Amino acid sequence: TPLFRSGECVGAGVVKLGRDTLEWSQVTTGGTGPGGVAGTTSVVVASSYAIIGGETQVGASADVYLLDLDRGEWSKPTTVGDLPVPRMLGSANVMENKLWIFGGETRSGRRLDDLWDFDLESKVWSVYSPTAVAAPDSAAVYKCGTTTNEDGGVVTDESQVLWPSSRSAHATTVIRG
């Protein structure tokens, strides 16, 4: 189902870019997908393509949809826990079997600075909100101040945390080190 905004078609199914031909083609999918949606937060997770949120015909969404790239089938996992604020134009990464989303904006245009993880096994959403230290808008790298203790658990040193300002239509990258 296409999504129209101000008379312009902004979403119409799944397309792919051929690696060898560099040509776009429509992908036939089954199952119940997100329908017409624009401004999604998305990322590839193993052999699936995850779409989170976006703007639908009825407003912004916080729904998660997974497209199995091998079978071409959509699914909508049943999620547990508090849900992120419905959003569009956020960013996503995958790390340690969790899908992480940061920022974006609400349909009213309010920019967000929240960080959430979605556990891909338990389907539980959790918000990550350490004590934030105001970071300059020009800062390009933020250290989240985590270390691993002797039991393998993650320890947050909140005195080391810098928090990015609210933003949308941005990119994030996980760099291990």
C-alpha positions as CSV (number, residue, x, y, z in Angstrom):
1,T,0.0,0.0,0.0
2,P,1.6,3.3,-1.0
3,L,1.8,6.2,1.5
4,F,1.1,9.6,0.2
5,R,2.2,12.9,1.9
6,S,1.1,16.2,0.2
7,G,0.2,14.2,-2.9
8,E,3.7,12.7,-3.2
9,C,4.2,8.9,-3.0
10,V,6.8,8.4,-0.2
11,G,6.6,4.6,0.3
12,A,5.6,1.7,-1.9
13,G,6.9,-1.7,-0.8
14,V,10.4,-3.2,-0.8
15,V,12.9,-2.6,-3.5
16,K,16.5,-3.9,-3.8
17,L,19.6,-2.7,-5.7
18,G,21.2,-5.5,-7.7
19,R,24.8,-5.9,-6.7
20,D,26.1,-6.6,-10.3
21,T,23.6,-4.6,-12.3
22,L,23.2,-1.6,-10.0
23,E,19.5,-1.6,-11.0
24,W,16.5,-1.3,-8.7
25,S,13.8,-3.9,-8.7
26,Q,10.6,-4.6,-6.7
27,V,10.8,-7.4,-4.1
28,T,7.8,-9.7,-3.8
29,T,7.1,-10.4,-0.1
30,G,4.5,-12.4,1.9
31,G,3.1,-12.1,5.4
32,T,1.8,-8.9,6.9
33,G,4.4,-6.1,6.5
34,P,4.3,-2.5,7.7
35,G,2.3,-1.3,4.7
36,G,3.0,2.3,3.5
37,V,5.5,3.8,5.9
38,A,8.1,6.5,5.5
39,G,11.0,7.6,7.7
40,T,11.6,4.2,9.3
41,T,14.5,3.3,11.4
42,S,16.0,0.1,9.9
43,V,18.9,-2.2,10.1
44,V,19.9,-5.7,8.9
45,V,19.8,-8.3,11.7
46,A,21.5,-11.6,10.6
47,S,19.2,-12.8,7.7
48,S,16.4,-10.3,8.5
49,Y,15.7,-6.7,7.7
50,A,14.3,-4.9,10.7
51,I,12.0,-1.8,10.4
52,I,11.2,0.1,13.5
53,G,8.6,2.9,13.6
54,G,8.2,5.4,10.8
55,E,5.3,7.6,9.7
56,T,2.1,5.7,8.6
57,Q,-1.2,7.0,7.3
58,V,-2.5,7.2,10.9
59,G,0.6,8.7,12.6
60,A,4.1,7.8,13.9
61,S,4.7,4.2,15.0
62,A,6.9,2.3,17.4
63,D,6.1,-1.1,15.8
64,V,8.8,-3.6,14.9
65,Y,8.6,-5.6,11.6
66,L,11.1,-8.2,10.4
67,L,11.5,-9.3,6.8
68,D,13.2,-12.7,6.5
69,L,15.5,-12.0,3.6
70,D,15.8,-15.7,2.7
71,R,12.1,-16.4,2.5
72,G,10.7,-12.9,1.7
73,E,8.2,-13.2,4.6
74,W,7.3,-10.3,6.9
75,S,6.5,-10.9,10.6
76,K,5.6,-8.6,13.5
77,P,7.0,-9.9,16.8
78,T,5.0,-9.5,19.9
79,T,7.0,-7.1,22.0
80,V,7.2,-6.9,25.8
81,G,7.9,-4.0,28.2
82,D,7.5,-0.3,27.8
83,L,7.6,0.8,24.1
84,P,9.7,3.6,22.7
85,V,7.9,6.8,21.8
86,P,6.5,6.4,18.3
87,R,9.1,7.9,16.0
88,M,10.5,8.3,12.6
89,L,14.0,9.2,11.2
90,G,16.0,7.6,14.1
91,S,19.1,5.4,13.7
92,A,19.6,1.7,14.5
93,N,22.5,-0.7,15.1
94,V,22.8,-4.3,16.2
95,M,25.1,-5.4,18.9
96,E,25.2,-8.5,21.1
97,N,21.8,-9.8,19.9
98,K,20.1,-6.5,20.6
99,L,18.7,-4.0,18.2
100,W,19.6,-0.5,19.4
101,I,17.7,2.7,18.4
102,F,18.6,6.2,19.1
103,G,16.8,9.5,18.6
104,G,14.5,10.4,15.7
105,E,11.5,12.6,15.9
106,T,7.8,12.5,16.8
107,R,5.2,13.2,14.2
108,S,4.8,16.7,15.7
109,G,8.5,17.3,14.9
110,R,9.9,17.0,18.5
111,R,13.5,15.6,18.2
112,L,14.4,12.7,20.6
113,D,17.6,11.8,22.4
114,D,16.6,8.5,23.9
115,L,18.4,5.2,23.5
116,W,16.5,1.9,23.5
117,D,17.5,-1.7,23.0
118,F,15.2,-4.5,21.7
119,D,16.4,-8.0,22.8
120,L,16.0,-10.1,19.7
121,E,15.4,-13.3,21.7
122,S,13.1,-12.2,24.5
123,K,11.4,-9.4,22.4
124,V,11.7,-7.1,25.4
125,W,12.3,-3.3,24.9
126,S,14.5,-1.6,27.5
127,V,15.5,2.1,27.8
128,Y,19.1,3.0,28.5
129,S,19.3,6.2,30.4
130,P,22.5,6.8,32.3
131,T,23.1,10.1,34.1
132,A,23.6,12.4,31.1
133,V,26.3,15.0,30.9
134,A,25.6,17.8,28.4
135,A,27.7,17.2,25.3
136,P,28.6,20.0,22.9
137,D,26.6,19.9,19.7
138,S,29.8,19.7,17.7
139,A,31.0,16.5,19.4
140,A,31.2,13.7,16.9
141,V,32.0,10.8,19.2
142,Y,30.4,9.8,22.5
143,K,31.8,7.3,24.9
144,C,29.1,5.4,26.8
145,G,31.4,4.7,29.7
146,T,30.9,1.0,30.0
147,T,33.4,-1.6,31.1
148,T,33.3,-5.3,31.7
149,N,33.7,-6.6,35.3
150,E,35.5,-9.9,36.2
151,D,32.2,-11.8,36.0
152,G,31.7,-10.6,32.4
153,G,28.9,-8.2,33.3
154,V,28.7,-4.7,32.0
155,V,29.4,-1.9,34.4
156,T,28.4,1.7,33.6
157,D,30.8,4.4,34.9
158,E,28.3,7.3,34.7
159,S,31.1,9.9,35.4
160,Q,32.4,8.9,31.9
161,V,29.1,9.3,30.0
162,L,28.6,11.9,27.4
163,W,25.1,12.0,25.9
164,P,24.3,13.3,22.4
165,S,21.8,16.1,22.0
166,S,18.4,15.2,20.5
167,R,18.5,14.6,16.7
168,S,16.8,13.0,13.8
169,A,17.7,12.0,10.2
170,H,21.2,11.0,11.4
171,A,23.4,7.9,11.4
172,T,25.1,5.9,14.2
173,T,27.8,3.4,14.1
174,V,29.0,0.8,16.6
175,I,32.8,0.8,17.0
176,R,34.2,-1.8,19.3
177,G,37.4,-1.0,21.1
